[in-house]
Amino acid sequence: MLRLALKFLRSSVNLYSVCFCIIEQLNDAKVNRTKSDLSSTQMQHLTFPPLSRFAVCGGTHGNELTGVYVVREMERKKAAKVGSATVMTVLSNPEAVRVCKRYVETDLNRCFRDAMLSAPLTAISPYEMKRAHELNALLGPKGSPQAVDLLCDIHNTTANMGQCFIFYGFDWIALHIFKYVQSKTSYGPVRAIQCNVPDSESYSLESVAKHGFALEVGPQPNGVVRADIYNMVTETLDLVMDWLEKFNSGITFEGGEVEAFCATEPLDYPRNPTTNEVTAAIHPELQDNDFKVLCAGDPIFQSFNGETVKYKGEETYPFFVNECAYYEKKVAFYLARKISISLPSISVKTD
């Protein structure tokens, strides 16, 4: 029984790559809808209920320390209100934070699929599975009217990705917040990564809320905190709260176009077919060049005997390049394509 449970949970760790494999197929339909059918939506005006509860989470992965220290500082300052909205701070995975590890038994940020949240807990359920149920009760339940209105889950990456908003589907609230932050930030580029999976298969913490996004920021090594990255995140949170206060006060946010990156597939490192050991590192010309165009013939790996491995596919954009946490997932980096999303104008419902 224990083996079966752990096998199921280990397979869910790979759902990130599965989701990315699904994205291209779904986006072929949805992006066309975004550019055509949604061209009329752009001319429409959509309204949403007030966003009265905002959750800021950190430490979902216990060795990604920016979110840990941001949450602790917000709690120290007792930052509990943004205008009419209540702000909740959550240290998502306290046991992993205590030992400064990504997770204790299994990846917490892959534990929020509907089937996992509805499955009964037992004495042998992994710690993170139990914690996911607790977080779902605190911030959700997922898909219910009681769920928090907006959730930002702060993450770090060892890849040179700057600031990235990662969100599910066409969440107009999350997309407008991204657009606003992108236009106001003083910390370089801000990018969007879109995941299109059915709501029931959305697997990460932000999916528990009515609207949400993961804020992925780097580069930062695991187990340390960098002041520049910390400042970047606190400025972004200030901008999110500024947007939230304006939205709830009745300001209309006009539509427009935003770019997003949709992953098409992961690439693994070259490996020894017998031992499965990695036989090459990311090539110096690719290292730290996340989101820069990659063309056929460009170097991607340098083998330990000095040979260069070149990319053979169509033009694409790599990201999560040499991410430390993805070695266990057998991912050297993801490939992505760009899409353009047309946003409708939005405001708060007043009736």
FIZABA-595914 format. One line per 4 residues: number of its first residue (from 1); for each residue x, y, z of C-alpha. Coordinates in steps of 0.1 Angstrom, whole numbers, plus 5000, padded with zeros to 4 digits. Each point is the difference from the previous one (the first is absolute). Layout:
N
NUM = X,Y,Z  ...
REM end
This chain:
351
1 = 5000,5000,5000  5028,5024,5009  5018,4992,4968  4969,5007,4980
5 = 4994,5033,5017  5035,5011,4996  5001,4989,4963  4968,5021,4994
9 = 5015,5030,5016  5034,4997,4982  4981,4998,4967  4982,5032,5010
13 = 5034,5017,5004  5004,4996,4962  4966,5017,4994  5018,5033,4994
17 = 5015,4985,4968  4968,4982,4991  4981,5033,5003  5025,5018,4978
21 = 4997,4972,4974  4962,5006,4999  5004,5038,4997  5009,5002,4963
25 = 4970,4979,4990  4975,5020,5021  5015,5034,4991  4997,4993,4963
29 = 4963,5002,5005  5000,5026,5028  5025,5024,4984  4980,5000,4968
33 = 4970,5008,5022  5020,5027,5017  5010,5016,4967  4966,4997,4982
37 = 4970,4993,5022  5016,5020,5029  5006,5029,4977  4964,5008,5007
41 = 5005,4993,5037  5027,5026,5000  4973,5025,4990  4977,4987,5028
45 = 5002,5011,5036  5001,4972,5027  4992,5005,5036  5010,4979,5030
49 = 4990,5000,5037  5022,5019,5024  5033,4983,5009  4996,5001,5037
53 = 5025,4974,5011  5036,4998,4988  5024,4972,5011  5038,5004,4997
57 = 5017,4966,5004  5037,4991,5003  5020,4970,5008  4980,4975,4979
61 = 5035,4988,4992  5019,5002,5032  5033,5010,4985  4987,5029,4979
65 = 5005,5027,5026  4988,5032,4985  4963,4991,5007  5009,4988,5035
69 = 5015,5033,5010  4974,5021,4982  4972,4981,5019  5019,5004,5033
73 = 5006,5037,4994  4963,5006,4991  4990,4982,5032  5024,5020,5020
77 = 4985,5032,4986  4965,4986,5005  4991,5010,4964  4964,4988,5001
81 = 4981,5024,4978  5002,5015,4965  4972,5026,4999  4968,4979,5004
85 = 5019,4967,4994  5013,4977,5027  5036,4987,4995  5008,4965,5013
89 = 5036,4988,5002  5008,4962,5000  5032,4981,5005  4989,4971,4978
93 = 5025,4972,5009  5013,5007,5035  5017,4966,5004  5019,5004,4967
97 = 5010,5036,5010  5012,4987,5034  5025,4976,4983  5006,5023,4970
101 = 4990,4973,4974  4978,5003,4969  4976,4975,5017  5000,4974,5028
105 = 4983,4970,4983  4985,5012,4967  4997,5033,4981  4972,5020,5016
109 = 4995,5020,4969  4988,4970,4981  4974,4990,5026  4970,5021,4992
113 = 4983,4981,4972  4963,4993,5008  5005,4963,5003  5029,5005,5025
117 = 4980,5025,5021  4970,4977,5001  5019,4968,5008  4997,4990,5037
121 = 5031,5004,5021  5015,4971,5019  5028,4995,5025  5025,4994,4972
125 = 4990,5030,4979  5031,5021,4993  5004,5032,5021  4995,5023,4969
129 = 4968,4982,4991  4986,5007,5035  5012,5036,4997  4983,5004,4966
133 = 4967,4990,5017  5006,5025,5028  5008,5028,4975  4969,4991,4979
137 = 4979,5004,5031  5017,5033,5010  5000,5016,4965  4973,4982,4981
141 = 4984,4976,4997  5012,4999,4964  4972,5010,4976  4976,5012,5027
145 = 4985,5034,5007  5018,5000,5033  5035,5000,4984  5022,5030,5004
149 = 4996,5025,4971  5036,5004,4991  5032,4980,5008  5036,5007,4993
153 = 5024,4972,5007  5037,5011,5000  5026,4977,4985  5037,5002,4992
157 = 5018,4985,4971  5037,4994,4995  4995,5008,4963  5005,5036,4986
161 = 4963,5006,4995  4995,5034,5017  4964,5004,5011  4974,4976,4985
165 = 4963,4998,5007  4988,4964,4996  4963,4996,4997  4973,4976,4988
169 = 4979,5006,4969  4985,5034,4992  4997,5015,5034  4991,5036,4992
173 = 5008,5012,5035  5034,4984,5001  5008,5012,4965  4990,5036,5008
177 = 5022,5000,5031  5028,4987,4979  4995,5027,4975  4999,5027,5027
181 = 5032,4987,5017  5018,4997,4967  4992,5037,4992  5011,5012,5035
185 = 5030,4979,5011  5034,5015,5004  5017,4965,4999  5004,4990,4964
189 = 4977,4977,4980  4970,4983,5014  4987,4971,4980  4969,4977,5000
193 = 5000,4962,4998  4966,4986,4993  4988,4965,5010  4969,4986,4984
197 = 4987,4970,5018  4964,4991,5012  4992,5016,5034  4998,4965,5015
201 = 5036,4994,4989  5015,5033,5012  5026,4988,5025  5016,5030,5017
205 = 4991,5020,5030  4987,5031,4982  4973,4978,4983  4982,4999,5033
209 = 4990,5036,4998  4973,5016,4977  5029,5019,4983  5037,4994,5004
213 = 5035,4998,4987  5034,4988,5010  5027,5027,5001  5032,4982,4988
217 = 5031,5021,5006  5036,4994,4994  5028,4993,4997  5005,4991,5036
221 = 5017,4969,5014  4981,4977,5023  5004,5006,5037  5010,5037,4997
225 = 4983,5033,4997  5012,5028,4977  4991,5036,5008  4995,5010,4964
229 = 4976,4971,4995  4982,5008,5033  4996,5037,4989  4987,4989,4967
233 = 4973,4979,5016  4990,5026,5026  4996,5026,4973  4979,4976,4979
237 = 4978,4993,5031  4996,5038,5006  4989,5003,4963  4975,4971,5004
241 = 4985,5016,5030  4999,5034,4983  4981,4983,4971  4977,4982,5024
245 = 4991,5033,5018  4993,5017,4967  4979,4971,4987  4979,4999,5032
249 = 4995,5038,4999  4983,4997,4966  5028,5010,4976  4997,4985,4965
253 = 5030,4982,4986  5001,5003,4963  5006,4970,4977  5031,4994,4979
257 = 5025,4974,4988  5024,4980,5021  5026,4974,4990  5001,4967,5017
261 = 5023,4970,4997  4984,4966,4996  5023,4970,5005  5000,4974,4973
265 = 5024,4973,5014  5028,4994,5025  5035,4990,4990  5021,4977,5022
269 = 5037,5000,5003  5020,4975,4978  5004,4968,5021  5020,4968,5000
273 = 4976,4974,4986  5013,4974,5025  5004,5019,5032  4975,5028,4993
277 = 5026,5025,5013  5001,5035,4985  5028,5003,4975  4999,5037,4991
281 = 4993,5035,5015  4980,5029,4986  5022,5017,4974  5015,5034,5011
285 = 4982,5017,4971  4966,4988,5013  5007,5003,5037  4982,5031,5015
289 = 4982,5007,4967  4965,4990,5009  4973,5013,4977  5025,5009,4972
293 = 4992,4986,4966  5016,4966,4993  5005,4989,4964  5011,4968,4983
297 = 5038,4997,5003  5003,5020,5032  5021,4982,5027  4980,4987,5029
301 = 5022,4975,5018  5037,4995,5005  5010,4964,5008  5026,4993,5026
305 = 5024,4989,4973  4997,5034,4983  4976,4992,4972  4972,5025,4992
309 = 4964,4988,4996  4979,5023,4977  4963,5007,5000  4982,4984,4970
313 = 4964,5012,5003  4979,5029,4989  5005,5035,5014  4991,5001,5037
317 = 5005,5017,5033  5018,4981,5029  4992,5006,5036  5007,4984,5034
321 = 5035,4995,4985  5021,4979,5024  4974,5002,5028  5014,4982,5030
325 = 4967,4985,5011  4994,4984,4966  5030,4977,4999  4978,4975,5019
329 = 4973,5004,4974  5025,4994,4972  4994,5035,4985  5029,5021,4988
333 = 4977,5028,4988  4966,5006,4984  4993,5011,4965  4972,5026,4994
337 = 4983,5020,4973  4986,5035,5004  4963,5008,4997  4982,5033,5001
341 = 4970,5003,5022  4973,5027,4996  4986,5012,5033  4966,5015,5005
345 = 4995,5030,5022  4989,4991,5035  4987,5017,5032  4983,4990,5032
349 = 4963,4992,5001  4980,5028,5017  4965,4985,5002
REM end
